[in-house]
Amino acid sequence: RVSLHLFEPRYRVLIRRAWESNRLFLYTASHPSSGVRGVVVEVEDVSFTADGRANIIGQGVQSVVAGDTWREEGTGLYYSRVDDLSAYSAGHSERRSSSAQTASNTEFGIGFNSCTLL
């Protein structure tokens, strides 16, 4: 179970994008880079405040290894490619868009000591 209060500008962007698309992001405990382990989090509920902060509740759904990782200019948000989401996709295909259902080479936002978008 994951319960977070997101207040940094980049994580405000992350949760908006995740909530409005596939509701997934990547959580890592260290600075995002290729080879870092993380967990894919599915956002179950979010409450946005008037100033853009967010309180989220989610569930870790699959442990993964980050692939190519980069920082988005302008937002500071990190992204990573994740090569295998087959364990998650197999049980959740009815709730995901076709791009999120793909079991290979899926891009995720990443947070470290916080979260990142998938």
Backbone torsions as a table, in degrees:
resi	resn	phi	psi	omega
1	ARG	NA	138.9	-179.9
2	VAL	-125.4	129.1	175.8
3	SER	-132.1	116.9	-175.0
4	LEU	-132.9	148.2	169.8
5	HIS	-109.8	113.4	-176.2
6	LEU	-101.1	121.9	-177.3
7	PHE	-129.1	-23.4	178.1
8	GLU	-65.6	142.5	-178.4
9	PRO	-52.1	-43.6	-178.6
10	ARG	-65.6	-33.3	-179.8
11	TYR	-79.3	-22.9	171.1
12	ARG	-65.3	-41.7	176.2
13	VAL	-63.7	-45.9	-178.7
14	LEU	-55.6	-50.9	-174.8
15	ILE	-70.6	-35.0	175.7
16	ARG	-60.8	-48.1	-178.8
17	ARG	-64.2	-43.8	-179.9
18	ALA	-63.7	-47.4	-176.6
19	TRP	-63.3	-37.2	-177.6
20	GLU	-84.7	-4.4	178.6
21	SER	-122.9	-105.0	-172.4
22	ASN	-97.4	-1.3	178.6
23	ARG	63.5	27.7	179.8
24	LEU	-121.4	145.0	168.9
25	PHE	-148.9	167.2	179.9
26	LEU	-105.8	131.0	178.2
27	TYR	-110.1	127.0	175.9
28	THR	-126.4	152.5	-179.3
29	ALA	-90.0	-11.0	-179.5
30	SER	-131.5	175.0	-179.7
31	HIS	-54.5	130.3	-177.0
32	PRO	-67.3	130.8	174.3
33	SER	-162.0	164.8	179.7
34	SER	-57.5	132.9	178.5
35	GLY	94.5	-9.9	179.5
36	VAL	-75.7	137.0	176.7
37	ARG	-82.4	146.1	177.4
38	GLY	-153.9	-178.9	178.1
39	VAL	-126.7	134.8	174.4
40	VAL	-76.3	127.3	179.9
41	VAL	-111.1	130.8	173.2
42	GLU	-99.2	121.8	-179.7
43	VAL	-76.9	121.6	179.7
44	GLU	-93.8	-34.5	-179.5
45	ASP	-152.7	146.9	176.9
46	VAL	-143.2	142.7	175.8
47	SER	-125.6	116.3	-179.8
48	PHE	-93.9	140.2	174.6
49	THR	-91.5	168.0	-178.2
50	ALA	-60.4	-29.9	-179.0
51	ASP	-91.4	6.7	174.4
52	GLY	98.5	-8.5	175.3
53	ARG	-65.8	163.2	-178.1
54	ALA	-144.0	143.2	171.2
55	ASN	-111.0	122.9	-176.9
56	ILE	-121.2	153.5	170.4
57	ILE	-127.7	131.8	-179.2
58	GLY	-149.4	-177.0	-177.4
59	GLN	-135.8	131.1	172.4
60	GLY	-69.0	127.9	-174.2
61	VAL	-115.1	-21.2	178.1
62	GLN	-165.0	136.2	172.7
63	SER	-80.2	136.2	-177.5
64	VAL	-141.2	168.4	173.4
65	VAL	-114.0	128.9	179.7
66	ALA	-68.0	138.5	175.0
67	GLY	-97.1	-137.3	176.6
68	ASP	-52.7	132.7	-176.2
69	THR	-130.2	138.7	179.9
70	TRP	-147.9	163.4	179.6
71	ARG	-108.8	129.2	179.9
72	GLU	-75.5	125.0	178.1
73	GLU	-66.8	140.1	178.0
74	GLY	95.8	-35.6	179.9
75	THR	-109.6	-26.3	-175.6
76	GLY	78.2	4.3	-178.6
77	LEU	-77.9	134.8	177.8
78	TYR	-89.0	146.6	174.9
79	TYR	-128.0	153.7	176.4
80	SER	-145.6	149.7	171.4
81	ARG	-90.0	136.3	177.2
82	VAL	-118.8	124.8	-171.6
83	ASP	-81.1	-22.4	-175.2
84	ASP	-142.7	107.5	174.0
85	LEU	-115.0	24.6	-173.5
86	SER	-61.1	-37.9	-179.2
87	ALA	-64.3	-40.3	178.4
88	TYR	-73.8	-48.5	-175.6
89	SER	-59.2	-35.5	-177.1
90	ALA	-58.9	-36.3	-177.1
91	GLY	-98.0	-3.6	-173.4
92	HIS	-131.6	19.1	-173.9
93	SER	-62.1	-28.8	-177.9
94	GLU	-70.3	-18.8	-177.2
95	ARG	-102.5	-1.8	-173.1
96	ARG	-112.4	150.5	172.8
97	SER	-70.7	164.8	-177.2
98	SER	-60.1	-34.8	180.0
99	SER	-69.4	-34.0	-180.0
100	ALA	-78.1	-22.4	-179.4
101	GLN	-76.7	-20.4	-177.8
102	THR	-59.8	129.3	-175.0
103	ALA	-83.5	-4.1	179.7
104	SER	-132.1	148.4	172.6
105	ASN	56.7	43.4	176.9
106	THR	-88.0	136.8	179.0
107	GLU	-93.2	136.6	-179.4
108	PHE	-129.5	144.9	167.8
109	GLY	-73.9	148.4	-174.8
110	ILE	-127.6	141.7	171.1
111	GLY	-125.1	146.6	175.1
112	PHE	-121.7	138.2	-168.9
113	ASN	51.0	26.5	179.9
114	SER	-173.9	-123.6	-172.9
115	CYS	-142.8	171.5	178.2
116	THR	-150.5	149.5	-176.4
117	LEU	-78.8	142.0	177.9
118	LEU	-101.0	NA	NA
